[in-house]
Amino acid sequence: MQEEEKEQKSPSFESLDILISRWKDGTFSEIIDDWKWIFSYSARYKGAIAFYTFLGIFSTSMGLVSSVASKYMIDIITGHEMSKLWVMVLIMVGSSAFSLLFSSIINRISAKLSIDINNDIQADIFDKIVDADWLSLNQYSNGDILNRFNGDIGTVSSNAISWLPTILIAIYNFIATFFVILHYDWIMAVIALGSAPFMLLMSRFTIKKQRDYSKKVREMSSDLTTFEVEAFYNFDTIKSFGVADHYSKKMRWWQRKFRDISLKYNLFTIKTNIFLSILGMIVQFTAFGYCLFRLWTNDITYGTMTLFLQQRSNLSSAFNKVVSIIPSFLNSSVSAHRIRELVELPKEVHIPESGSMDQYVEDGFEISMQNVNFSYVDGAKVITDSAFKASPGEIVALVGPSGEGKTTMIRLILGLIRPQEGEVDMVAANGSRIRMNAETRHLFAYVPQGNTIISGTIAENMRLVKEDATDEEIVEALKIACAWDFVEKLPDTINANLGERGRGLSEGQAQRIAIARAVLRDAPILLLDEATSALDVTTERTVLRNIVKQHPNKTCIVTTHRPSVLNLCQRVYRVMETKVTELSEEESSRMAMDF
Ligand SMILES: Nc1ncnc2c1ncn2[C@@H]1O[C@H](COP(=O)(O)OP(=O)(O)OP(=O)(O)O)[C@@H](O)[C@H]1O
């Protein structure tokens, strides 16, 4: 009990304070969980980590052997014992060469392990993000996700492997060096340890500063990446509104913020270094003075003096390493926590029985919604008590004012979001039904709003949804989407290169390629969300007619603001004031006439 009290009263340092305060407020267990998570990755490489540690300890030992050997060599030379000289030279050169070889192997192994673990975590996280629940993931900005994906994973992977070996090697180095010095002279060992208490006190400030700094930088880089992603993504808008100046200023504002924080930290580092250097110099001169005195009194040889001085600096660098492990331990846990937030997002719902629906593809599927209530955020209903139906062979339209919930309906049908109440089902010709989920999505072809063309050739864009599609199939799909007319005229036809977001194509052309891609997928259900908005009326109607002709049992659901499409539709639903209402034939023909 007394022992415990003594321990608590002994001078603590910041990292310990952080750990204790976290223990008290319950976040200590979070740090443990974060590190357990990191170890779940490092554990895959435990053999390599053990080898790495062994090599490190061996190489440190070789370094010590080499220093002791150099002491004897100096003594041999100053004592003119030429006969022993060659043995000592051999030992010294041999152990130095071993030490160099091992440290190079360690360097190589640690680089390889760090890359492997980085790749492992990134690949896992990528899969988890792709399989995360849409609504939960929607709360994170792209910049924030990118930052966690690159920055935080980098921090974790660089420490995940090295943390344990580094601390073991440093502790071994520290103890071994201390005992080598102690073996020759205990006073020298005490002098060599002289700076340790000051270093411990210093760490109280440095660790806190470093933590604050890295926390600030990490938050800032998440915001900055979001700003950059948005700026580069909306380049045209920025230019056309003539707000490039505003963005330039904002960019510079970010740079200044980074500069201020970096320089503030830099000043702190300089001050710390000055203090530590003076401390180091005091210890060094004391050790040097003591060595000279012992040499003067003939108590030690030149060789012992060299060994002392060399090992003294080795001891303080080993000590520094042990102390500096703690902040990187804490930093890694902060990063691991940020990554785990993404990993632990709820997963999408997968209903394995959905596979049984594949056998009914030929006859098509009915989409059926009953008593659906949905809101993105509590208390703000987007869809209330609504029903909807689309049968095979039908084109069904969702119309209504902007922002009333048409895209939300599409997301519900795709099973990207799930209603808080009610059912959204897929019904086969034999009556079997299944709730929409991630596993039913392969039965859909979806053309979302906006430009979805990726950089690469037209064929690559098309094969995104059907890897083994032949050139003929691609051309056929392009014909159905009325895109072949212009693709045919391109110098490389389907192998023509497109820039990011279809740079090089008009908006209407990009839309037709996106529709062709959905056609190529040849899924029984086709969802077009404002996918024909940039087409002229004649092309729009031709595209829709072609699609129905291609597969008579296809279920097509289109959202549109264009009444011209409506007289091609068998059913029209209006989404307005949170209600989805089926329009009578009269109402929809009246609406169609509006054009
Ligand atoms: N990710 C989201 N998180 C929270 N609310 C959302 C989200 N997406 C849409 N909403 C809200 O849901 C409502 C319906 O949006 P939705 O995109 O479905 O409308 P829409 O009818 O497709 O509009 P438009 O015709 O302009 O495309 C809007 O009030 C919108 O603010």
The ligand as a Tripos MOL2 file, in Angstrom:
@<TRIPOS>MOLECULE
LIG
   31    33     1     0     0
SMALL
NO_CHARGES

@<TRIPOS>ATOM
      1 N1        -27.9760   12.4510  -47.6090 N.pl3     1 LIG1
      2 C1        -28.9780   13.1580  -47.1160 C.ar      1 LIG1
      3 N2        -28.9990   13.4490  -45.8050 N.ar      1 LIG1
      4 C2        -30.0160   14.1740  -45.2690 C.ar      1 LIG1
      5 N3        -31.0470   14.6460  -45.9760 N.ar      1 LIG1
      6 C3        -31.0860   14.3820  -47.2950 C.ar      1 LIG1
      7 C4        -30.0630   13.6260  -47.9360 C.ar      1 LIG1
      8 N4        -30.3620   13.5120  -49.2460 N.ar      1 LIG1
      9 C5        -31.5190   14.1810  -49.4330 C.ar      1 LIG1
     10 N5        -31.9500   14.6870  -48.2590 N.ar      1 LIG1
     11 C6        -33.1900   15.4600  -48.0670 C.3       1 LIG1
     12 O1        -34.2880   14.6840  -48.5210 O.3       1 LIG1
     13 C7        -35.1980   15.4780  -49.2520 C.3       1 LIG1
     14 C8        -35.4860   14.8350  -50.6050 C.3       1 LIG1
     15 O2        -34.2990   14.8480  -51.3770 O.3       1 LIG1
     16 P1        -34.2120   14.0980  -52.7890 P.3       1 LIG1
     17 O3        -32.8260   14.1860  -53.2630 O.co2     1 LIG1
     18 O4        -34.8080   12.7600  -52.6460 O.co2     1 LIG1
     19 O5        -35.1650   15.0160  -53.6710 O.3       1 LIG1
     20 P2        -35.4830   14.9410  -55.2330 P.3       1 LIG1
     21 O6        -36.9530   14.9470  -55.3490 O.co2     1 LIG1
     22 O7        -34.7610   13.8370  -55.8830 O.co2     1 LIG1
     23 O8        -34.9080   16.3380  -55.7220 O.3       1 LIG1
     24 P3        -34.4090   16.7770  -57.1930 P.3       1 LIG1
     25 O9        -35.5970   16.7360  -58.0980 O.co2     1 LIG1
     26 O10       -33.9630   18.1670  -56.9520 O.co2     1 LIG1
     27 O11       -33.3180   15.8480  -57.5640 O.co2     1 LIG1
     28 C9        -34.6090   16.8630  -49.3520 C.3       1 LIG1
     29 O12       -35.2690   17.6850  -48.4040 O.3       1 LIG1
     30 C10       -33.1740   16.7060  -48.9350 C.3       1 LIG1
     31 O13       -32.7400   17.8030  -48.1780 O.3       1 LIG1
@<TRIPOS>BOND
     1     1     2 1
     2     2     3 ar
     3     2     7 ar
     4     3     4 ar
     5     4     5 ar
     6     5     6 ar
     7     6     7 ar
     8     6    10 ar
     9     7     8 ar
    10     8     9 ar
    11     9    10 ar
    12    10    11 1
    13    11    12 1
    14    11    30 1
    15    12    13 1
    16    13    14 1
    17    13    28 1
    18    14    15 1
    19    15    16 1
    20    16    17 2
    21    16    18 1
    22    16    19 1
    23    19    20 1
    24    20    21 2
    25    20    22 1
    26    20    23 1
    27    23    24 1
    28    24    25 2
    29    24    26 1
    30    24    27 1
    31    28    29 1
    32    28    30 1
    33    30    31 1
@<TRIPOS>SUBSTRUCTURE
     1 LIG1         1 GROUP 0 **** ****
